[in-house]
C-alpha cells in the first residue's frame, strides 16, 4: 500500500543514522522500512485514539528490538544517538497522522534498546 501522507513522503527517516558511518546503511534501511510499514498500517487501520496508535507503535518497536541484532552483527548497535533518532521518528509519525500529543516514551515503551 503506497503512503498517501505528504509529510511522511517528504520526511528523511533516520537521517542522522544515514549520516554517521557507525550505522551501516543496509541495516538503517531495514529500520526505515519498519517506520514506513508503521505508516502503512496507520493509514490502513486509521487508529481512532492514542491507545490504538500505541498498539501499532508497540509492534513496530518490537521489530526494532529484533533489528538490534542486525546492527550488532554489522559492528554497530542501537545506542544513544540511534535511540533518540528512532524515538523522534516515531513521534514524527504520530504527529503526521494527527496525534501530536502522543507521549514519545509511550510510543517506544516496548523497546529494549
N, C-alpha and C positions, 0 to 999 in steps of 0.2 A: 504494500500500500504506500503510495507516494505521500510525502509530507506536504500538507497544504498551508501550514502556518508560515507566513513570510518571515517573521522574526527568526524562527528556527532555521529556515532555509539559508538565511544570511549569516547565521552565527558560526564562528570558528570554534568548534568544540575542542576542549583540551589544548588550547593554543599554547600555553606555557610548557606543556609536556612535549609538544612537537618542536618547540624552540630550544629545548635542552637535550643535548646529546646523551644524557644519562638514561633517558627513556627511549627505548628502541621504537621507531616509528611503526613497525609491524605489530607491536603489542599495543601501542597507543591507538592504532587503527581499530583494534578489537574493542577498546574502551569506547571509542567514538561510536562504533556500531551498536554497543549496548545503549548508549544515550539516544541514538536515533530510533532503535526499537522501542524504547520507552515512549518517545514522542508518537510513534505509530500507534502504540497501544492506547495512549491518551486520546488520540484523535478517533480511534475506533470505538473505544469504550465510553468516552466522554464522562469521566467521573463527576458525579454531582456535588461532591463535597471533599473537604480535605481528607477525611477518613478513607474515602475510596481512592483518592490520589496516593495516599501513603501506602496502600496495598500494592499499587503498581510500582512505586519507587522502592519498596522493600524487595520486590522480585528483581529489579534492576541492580540494587545494591548487592544482593546475593550473587549476581553474575560478576560484579566487580570483585567480590570476595574470592571467587574461583579464579578470576583473571590474575590475581596477585601472584599465583604460582607461575604464570607465564612471564610476568615481569622478573621474578626471581630466576627462572631458568635462563633468561636473557641477560643476567648480570645486573639487574635493577631491582626496584621494589616500589611499592606504594608507600612513600614516606611523606613527610610533612608537606612539601610543595605539591605533590600529587594529590594528597588527601584534600587539601584546600581547593585545588583546581577542580577536582571531581565534584566535591560538595557544592562549589559555586555554580557549576554547570547544572547540577540537579536543581538548584534554586532558580537558575535562569529558565529551565524547562517549566518548572511550576509557575513561575511568573508569566512566561509567554502564553501559557494556557489558562490564565485567569485566576491564578492562586498566588498573588503577591504576598499574602500573609502566611504562606507556608513556613514552618519552622525548619531552618536549614538542617538542624541536628536531627529532627524527626524524619526528614526526607532520607537521611542515610543512617538511620538508627540501627539497622541490622549490620552495619559494617564491622569488619574485624581487622581493618587496616587503619 
